[in-house]
Amino acid sequence: MNLKTNLAYRKIDNKTFVVDMQNSMLHSINETGSEIIELLKKRNSVEDIIKNIVEKYEVNEEQARQDVKNFILSLKEKKIIE
C-alpha cells in the first residue's frame, strides 16, 4: 500500500489534512488516522501498524485490527492510497 504522490499532506496539531487538487477534495483525518498515515508513509506493514496502535492507545488487538483495516479501506475508497 502506498500513499498517492499527487496529493498534498499537511499535519496541523493532531490532525492531518489531505488535499486532492484534481478532484477539489479536502479530507480531515483525526489523531489516530494521522498516526496510521505516518506509519504508512514509513512503509510499515498492517501488522506493524496494528501493534503500534495497540501500544500507543492501549486498546485490545482485536479492536485495533478492525479499526485499522476499516480505516485503510476508507483511504482506498477515497483514493488516498493505492
N, C-alpha and C positions, 0 to 999 in steps of 0.2 A: 504494500500500500504506500502510495506516495501522495503528498500534498501537491495540488496542481500549482505549477510555477507561474501561471498567468494571473494569479490572484495576489492581492496585497494583504498582508497581515500586520496588525498593529496591536500590541498589548498595552492596555491602559489600566492601571491598578490591577484588579483581579479578573478583568475581562479581556477577551481577545475579540477584535473586530476583523472580519474578513470581507474584503471588497472585491466584487466581481464586476469589473468595469464593462465587460462585454454584455452582461445581462442587467446592468444597473441594479445590482443587488448588494445589500449590506446585511451581514449576519453578525449578530452579537452572541458571544459564547461565554457562559459563566466560568467561574473559577475552576471547577473540576474539568469541564470541557477544555479550558485553556491548558490545563496540565496535560491532558491527553494529546492535544495538538502539539505541545512542546515535545512530548515523548515521540510522537510520530515524526516530527522534524528530525529527530536524532536517530530515526530508523529503528526504534525499539519494536520488538515483536509484540503481538497482542498479549501473550502470556506475561511478558515483562511489564507491560502497561498495567495489567490487572494486579500483579504483585505490588507495583508502585502505589496504586490507588488503595489497596488493602492496607499497606503500611502507613501511608500519609493520612488517610481519612478514617482509619480504624473501623472499617466495615468488613463484613464477612466476605469470604472469597466468592461464594455463590452470587451474592448481590452485586459485587464489583464486576464479576464476569458478565452478568446480564446487562448491567448499566453500560459497561464499556462496549459490548457488542452492539447494543441498541444505538449508542452514540455514534459509533463508526458507521453503522447502517445509515443513520441520518446524514452524516457527512457525505456518504456516497450518493444518497438521493439528492442532496443539494449541490452535487458535483464539486465538492471541495477537495475530495480525494479521488484518486483513480485506482 
